Amino acid sequence: MPRKPEYDRDALIARARDIFWRQGWAGTSLKDLERELKLKPGSFYAAFGSKDALYGLALERYAQEGVARLRALAERLGPLDALKTQPRLVIEANGAPAKSCMLAKTYAELQAKDHALAEQAGWHMAEMKACFADLFRQAQEDGDIGPDHDPNRLATRYQSDLLGLRLSAERSDVDAHEIAADIASDIERL
């Protein structure tokens, strides 16, 4: 009878997500993963098959957690206040391995190589944009945003603003909190 693995697969995916998020796809070697996850090569391949397969699982986890956090925030604060609060939260993410978006980093790194993971990252970014559009639509239905605004266009601009904010937050010469406040103010004026 085969032995049961002595590791928590979900915990390994979460740790791998943080490694990939911090170092990127090309910056993370199999040896890095084996060392950080404390897996021997045979165990690594048995658990995940390949670096790309693990990266795909890490992207999936990152995207699912992001959507879940935003939806929970909207449940607690309402759609408009969630959208106004999100910019501050993404730059204040305690314990995050990087401020920039893992999906955007992956897309930028691998899209020119026509890598399948870039397509997966792009799909997840589209899913997040759809979540933003839903929140703008709900805010519009609640009367918090005027009917003349297109929720899809607002979502596209909002996602672009957040991606720029997250990248700017990595820089020491930029006050990311000021930019986050400006994004929230722009939403308030809709």
Residue frames as qw, qx, qy, qz and C-alpha x, y, z in Angstrom:
[[0.000, 0.890, 0.456, 0.000, 0.00, 0.00, 0.00],
 [0.396, 0.554, -0.048, 0.730, 1.40, 3.45, -0.94],
 [0.362, -0.357, -0.472, 0.720, 2.41, 5.74, 1.90],
 [0.024, 0.922, 0.383, 0.052, 0.34, 8.81, 2.59],
 [0.416, 0.572, -0.133, 0.694, 2.32, 11.99, 1.93],
 [0.516, -0.487, -0.455, 0.539, 3.65, 13.69, 5.05],
 [0.148, -0.075, 0.037, 0.985, 2.83, 17.22, 3.94],
 [0.272, 0.672, 0.524, -0.447, -0.15, 19.54, 3.69],
 [0.464, 0.372, 0.531, 0.604, -0.63, 20.19, -0.04],
 [0.013, 0.912, 0.344, 0.221, -2.67, 23.37, 0.53],
 [0.447, -0.832, 0.098, 0.313, -0.02, 24.79, 2.86],
 [0.602, -0.152, 0.466, 0.630, 2.68, 24.01, 0.26],
 [0.319, 0.643, 0.492, 0.493, 0.67, 25.78, -2.46],
 [0.195, -0.966, -0.170, -0.008, 0.30, 28.83, -0.19],
 [0.549, -0.632, 0.285, 0.466, 4.05, 28.88, 0.49],
 [0.549, 0.163, 0.543, 0.614, 4.83, 28.41, -3.20],
 [0.156, 0.869, 0.398, 0.247, 2.46, 31.29, -4.03],
 [0.315, -0.925, 0.047, 0.207, 4.48, 33.57, -1.77],
 [0.596, -0.332, 0.470, 0.560, 7.80, 32.45, -3.30],
 [0.433, 0.437, 0.577, 0.537, 6.54, 32.92, -6.86],
 [0.012, -0.945, -0.318, -0.075, 4.87, 36.24, -5.95],
 [0.399, -0.826, 0.190, 0.350, 8.12, 37.56, -4.51],
 [0.439, -0.430, 0.604, 0.509, 10.59, 36.13, -7.06],
 [0.549, 0.526, -0.274, -0.589, 8.54, 35.63, -10.23],
 [0.972, 0.185, 0.081, -0.124, 8.44, 32.60, -12.49],
 [0.709, 0.558, -0.325, 0.285, 11.94, 32.89, -13.96],
 [0.022, -0.681, 0.522, -0.513, 13.45, 33.94, -10.63],
 [0.726, -0.324, 0.476, -0.376, 12.24, 30.78, -8.89],
 [0.369, 0.380, -0.827, -0.188, 14.11, 27.57, -9.64],
 [0.835, -0.211, -0.463, -0.208, 13.03, 24.03, -8.86],
 [0.576, 0.034, -0.586, 0.569, 15.84, 23.90, -6.32],
 [0.139, -0.257, 0.265, -0.919, 14.40, 27.03, -4.63],
 [0.717, -0.247, -0.194, -0.623, 11.02, 25.33, -4.41],
 [0.819, -0.082, -0.559, 0.097, 12.39, 22.04, -3.16],
 [0.379, 0.116, -0.530, 0.750, 14.42, 23.84, -0.49],
 [0.255, -0.209, 0.188, -0.925, 11.68, 26.25, 0.63],
 [0.781, -0.170, -0.190, -0.570, 8.93, 23.62, 0.57],
 [0.374, -0.445, 0.785, -0.211, 11.24, 21.03, 2.13],
 [0.910, 0.255, 0.221, -0.241, 10.47, 18.45, -0.57],
 [0.480, -0.294, 0.698, 0.442, 12.82, 16.05, -2.30],
 [0.225, 0.286, -0.530, -0.766, 12.65, 16.07, -6.12],
 [0.180, -0.177, -0.939, -0.231, 10.60, 12.86, -6.26],
 [0.035, -0.546, -0.704, 0.453, 8.10, 14.17, -3.72],
 [0.130, 0.480, -0.052, -0.866, 7.86, 17.49, -5.55],
 [0.262, 0.140, -0.692, -0.658, 7.05, 15.79, -8.86],
 [0.165, -0.317, -0.934, 0.021, 4.62, 13.38, -7.20],
 [0.008, -0.568, -0.543, 0.618, 2.80, 16.26, -5.52],
 [0.220, 0.735, 0.081, -0.636, 2.74, 18.80, -8.36],
 [0.786, 0.491, 0.348, 0.143, 4.12, 17.33, -11.57],
 [0.569, 0.393, 0.103, 0.715, 6.11, 20.40, -12.58],
 [0.219, -0.251, -0.212, 0.919, 7.08, 23.92, -11.65],
 [0.205, -0.135, -0.372, -0.895, 4.50, 25.27, -14.13],
 [0.489, -0.451, -0.707, -0.239, 1.73, 23.13, -12.64],
 [0.439, -0.475, -0.514, 0.563, 2.56, 24.40, -9.15],
 [0.090, -0.110, 0.043, 0.989, 2.74, 27.98, -10.44],
 [0.323, -0.318, -0.571, -0.685, -0.72, 27.54, -11.98],
 [0.523, -0.532, -0.658, 0.096, -2.08, 26.33, -8.63],
 [0.362, -0.348, -0.292, 0.814, -0.42, 29.28, -6.88],
 [0.072, -0.093, -0.286, -0.951, -1.99, 31.73, -9.37],
 [0.443, -0.451, -0.671, -0.387, -5.38, 30.11, -8.85],
 [0.499, -0.507, -0.560, 0.425, -5.04, 30.44, -5.08],
 [0.220, -0.184, -0.066, 0.956, -3.90, 34.08, -5.33],
 [0.218, -0.215, -0.435, -0.847, -6.86, 34.99, -7.59],
 [0.502, -0.494, -0.689, -0.171, -9.45, 33.12, -5.51],
 [0.448, -0.450, -0.469, 0.614, -8.23, 34.74, -2.30],
 [0.101, -0.062, 0.082, 0.990, -8.31, 38.20, -3.88],
 [0.360, -0.338, -0.532, -0.688, -11.89, 37.83, -5.13],
 [0.554, -0.491, -0.666, 0.093, -13.00, 36.32, -1.81],
 [0.354, -0.311, -0.334, 0.816, -11.44, 39.19, 0.19],
 [0.086, -0.059, -0.217, -0.971, -13.10, 41.80, -2.01],
 [0.470, -0.403, -0.624, -0.476, -16.51, 40.12, -1.82],
 [0.526, -0.468, -0.605, 0.372, -16.23, 39.81, 1.97],
 [0.206, -0.180, -0.136, 0.952, -15.31, 43.49, 2.16],
 [0.262, -0.203, -0.410, -0.850, -18.36, 44.37, 0.04],
 [0.525, -0.467, -0.702, -0.112, -20.59, 42.26, 2.27],
 [0.466, -0.442, -0.465, 0.609, -19.32, 44.13, 5.30],
 [0.161, -0.380, -0.042, 0.910, -19.11, 47.68, 3.93],
 [0.525, 0.727, 0.307, -0.319, -21.34, 47.71, 0.87],
 [0.783, 0.401, 0.275, 0.389, -20.12, 47.81, -2.74],
 [0.264, 0.893, -0.038, 0.364, -19.13, 51.48, -2.99],
 [0.425, -0.824, 0.352, -0.127, -17.27, 51.60, 0.31],
 [0.889, -0.143, 0.368, 0.232, -15.51, 48.35, -0.54],
 [0.665, 0.586, 0.161, 0.434, -14.29, 49.87, -3.81],
 [0.002, -0.924, 0.165, -0.345, -13.13, 52.99, -1.96],
 [0.660, -0.652, 0.369, -0.064, -11.36, 50.95, 0.74],
 [0.960, 0.159, 0.144, 0.177, -9.64, 48.43, -1.54],
 [0.516, 0.730, -0.232, 0.384, -6.83, 50.75, -2.77],
 [0.277, -0.748, 0.469, -0.380, -5.63, 51.37, 0.79],
 [0.884, -0.272, 0.349, -0.153, -5.86, 47.68, 1.67],
 [0.909, 0.375, -0.023, 0.180, -3.78, 46.47, -1.28],
 [0.397, 0.685, -0.380, 0.479, -0.84, 48.66, -0.30],
 [0.365, -0.589, 0.510, -0.509, -1.15, 47.91, 3.41],
 [0.935, -0.034, -0.302, -0.184, -1.39, 44.14, 2.98],
 [0.407, -0.683, 0.576, -0.191, 0.43, 42.92, 6.05],
 [0.689, -0.223, 0.689, 0.028, 2.59, 39.89, 5.50],
 [0.781, 0.607, 0.117, -0.086, 2.30, 40.02, 1.70],
 [0.774, -0.167, 0.287, 0.539, 5.56, 39.00, 0.02],
 [0.279, 0.079, 0.331, 0.898, 5.22, 41.87, -2.49],
 [0.255, 0.485, 0.326, -0.771, 2.92, 44.83, -3.02],
 [0.349, 0.328, -0.499, -0.723, 2.62, 44.43, -6.79],
 [0.847, 0.120, 0.180, -0.485, -0.04, 42.12, -8.19],
 [0.520, -0.245, 0.797, 0.188, 1.11, 38.55, -8.81],
 [0.644, 0.542, 0.539, 0.006, -1.26, 38.25, -11.77],
 [0.335, 0.934, -0.070, -0.100, 0.09, 41.38, -13.46],
 [0.263, -0.698, 0.639, 0.187, 3.69, 40.39, -12.71],
 [0.633, 0.027, 0.762, 0.134, 3.08, 36.98, -14.26],
 [0.580, 0.731, 0.360, -0.025, 1.35, 38.41, -17.30],
 [0.153, 0.940, -0.270, -0.141, 4.12, 40.96, -17.89],
 [0.380, -0.559, 0.719, 0.162, 6.88, 38.39, -17.41],
 [0.491, -0.007, 0.858, 0.148, 5.45, 35.56, -19.52],
 [0.567, 0.676, 0.316, -0.349, 3.16, 37.12, -22.13],
 [0.292, 0.770, -0.449, -0.347, 6.02, 37.90, -24.53],
 [0.132, -0.330, 0.930, 0.098, 7.09, 34.26, -24.29],
 [0.662, -0.015, -0.427, -0.615, 3.54, 33.17, -25.22],
 [0.125, 0.107, -0.925, 0.343, 3.55, 31.05, -22.06],
 [0.412, -0.464, -0.724, -0.300, 0.32, 29.38, -20.97],
 [0.384, -0.477, -0.556, 0.562, 0.68, 30.85, -17.48],
 [0.020, -0.115, 0.061, 0.991, 0.40, 34.36, -18.98],
 [0.378, -0.281, -0.599, -0.648, -2.94, 33.35, -20.45],
 [0.504, -0.476, -0.703, 0.161, -4.04, 31.99, -17.07],
 [0.268, -0.335, -0.310, 0.848, -2.97, 35.23, -15.36],
 [0.141, -0.045, -0.311, -0.939, -4.88, 37.25, -17.97],
 [0.452, -0.408, -0.710, -0.353, -7.98, 35.16, -17.41],
 [0.457, -0.492, -0.592, 0.446, -7.77, 35.74, -13.65],
 [0.120, -0.194, -0.066, 0.972, -7.30, 39.49, -14.19],
 [0.307, -0.227, -0.514, -0.768, -10.46, 39.46, -16.33],
 [0.507, -0.470, -0.722, 0.011, -12.26, 37.62, -13.54],
 [0.335, -0.402, -0.397, 0.754, -11.16, 40.27, -11.03],
 [0.063, 0.015, -0.216, -0.974, -12.28, 43.04, -13.39],
 [0.416, -0.380, -0.674, -0.479, -15.69, 41.34, -13.64],
 [0.460, -0.495, -0.626, 0.389, -15.87, 41.36, -9.84],
 [0.157, -0.258, -0.111, 0.947, -15.13, 45.10, -9.85],
 [0.227, -0.160, -0.487, -0.828, -17.81, 45.65, -12.52],
 [0.447, -0.479, -0.748, -0.103, -20.34, 43.74, -10.40],
 [0.357, -0.482, -0.461, 0.654, -19.59, 45.99, -7.43],
 [0.002, 0.134, -0.150, -0.980, -19.91, 49.14, -9.54],
 [0.338, -0.297, -0.673, -0.587, -23.20, 47.77, -10.93],
 [0.440, -0.527, -0.699, 0.202, -24.50, 47.06, -7.43],
 [0.233, -0.377, -0.239, 0.864, -23.48, 50.54, -6.28],
 [0.143, -0.053, -0.406, -0.901, -25.33, 51.95, -9.27],
 [0.426, -0.425, -0.738, -0.306, -28.45, 49.91, -8.41],
 [0.424, -0.518, -0.559, 0.489, -28.18, 51.21, -4.83],
 [0.079, 0.950, 0.245, 0.174, -28.18, 54.78, -6.18],
 [0.563, -0.682, 0.129, 0.449, -24.60, 55.45, -5.02],
 [0.316, -0.221, 0.535, 0.752, -23.32, 55.91, -8.60],
 [0.434, 0.483, -0.004, -0.761, -25.12, 57.81, -11.32],
 [0.802, 0.311, 0.498, -0.104, -26.91, 55.85, -14.07],
 [0.519, 0.825, -0.171, -0.141, -24.81, 57.50, -16.80],
 [0.153, -0.661, 0.732, 0.057, -21.70, 55.50, -15.83],
 [0.850, 0.224, -0.438, -0.188, -20.77, 52.21, -17.51],
 [0.762, -0.561, 0.309, -0.092, -19.81, 49.72, -14.76],
 [0.928, 0.150, 0.143, 0.311, -17.55, 47.79, -17.14],
 [0.431, 0.715, -0.112, 0.538, -15.63, 50.90, -18.12],
 [0.401, -0.801, 0.267, -0.356, -15.36, 51.95, -14.47],
 [0.922, -0.307, 0.229, 0.053, -14.02, 48.48, -13.63],
 [0.797, 0.416, 0.013, 0.438, -11.40, 48.67, -16.39],
 [0.133, 0.797, -0.208, 0.552, -10.18, 52.07, -15.16],
 [0.649, -0.666, 0.239, -0.279, -10.29, 50.96, -11.52],
 [0.964, -0.090, 0.131, 0.211, -8.24, 47.84, -12.22],
 [0.604, 0.577, -0.074, 0.545, -5.72, 49.90, -14.13],
 [0.185, -0.819, 0.227, -0.494, -5.50, 52.36, -11.24],
 [0.826, -0.504, 0.225, -0.112, -4.99, 49.55, -8.72],
 [0.919, 0.163, 0.050, 0.357, -2.29, 47.89, -10.81],
 [0.364, 0.694, -0.149, 0.603, -0.44, 51.19, -11.14],
 [0.469, -0.760, 0.205, -0.401, -0.89, 51.88, -7.43],
 [0.938, -0.310, 0.142, 0.058, 0.49, 48.50, -6.46],
 [0.778, 0.351, -0.023, 0.521, 3.51, 48.95, -8.69],
 [0.079, 0.777, -0.150, 0.607, 4.06, 52.48, -7.37],
 [0.703, -0.667, 0.096, -0.226, 3.84, 51.20, -3.80],
 [0.932, -0.042, -0.014, 0.360, 7.06, 49.26, -4.44],
 [0.466, 0.558, -0.080, 0.682, 8.90, 52.55, -5.02],
 [0.467, -0.437, -0.434, 0.635, 10.38, 54.57, -2.17],
 [0.127, -0.084, 0.078, 0.985, 9.90, 57.93, -3.94],
 [0.349, -0.345, -0.523, -0.697, 6.09, 57.60, -4.22],
 [0.303, -0.049, 0.616, -0.726, 3.48, 58.19, -1.52],
 [0.207, -0.179, -0.897, -0.346, 1.18, 55.27, -2.32],
 [0.049, -0.506, -0.736, 0.447, -1.23, 56.23, 0.47],
 [0.154, 0.483, -0.009, -0.862, -1.81, 59.57, -1.25],
 [0.270, 0.127, -0.710, -0.638, -2.58, 57.81, -4.54],
 [0.162, -0.314, -0.934, 0.057, -4.92, 55.37, -2.77],
 [0.053, 0.547, 0.481, -0.683, -6.78, 58.32, -1.23],
 [0.221, 0.375, -0.321, -0.841, -7.07, 59.94, -4.68],
 [0.233, -0.077, -0.889, -0.387, -8.54, 56.75, -6.16],
 [0.100, -0.470, -0.813, 0.328, -11.08, 56.60, -3.31],
 [0.101, 0.521, 0.171, -0.830, -11.97, 60.29, -3.85],
 [0.224, 0.181, -0.608, -0.739, -12.51, 59.70, -7.56],
 [0.217, -0.287, -0.924, -0.128, -14.96, 56.92, -6.72],
 [0.045, -0.504, -0.587, 0.632, -16.74, 59.13, -4.21],
 [0.163, 0.441, -0.104, -0.876, -17.40, 61.67, -6.97],
 [0.004, 0.093, 0.866, 0.491, -19.11, 59.20, -9.33]]
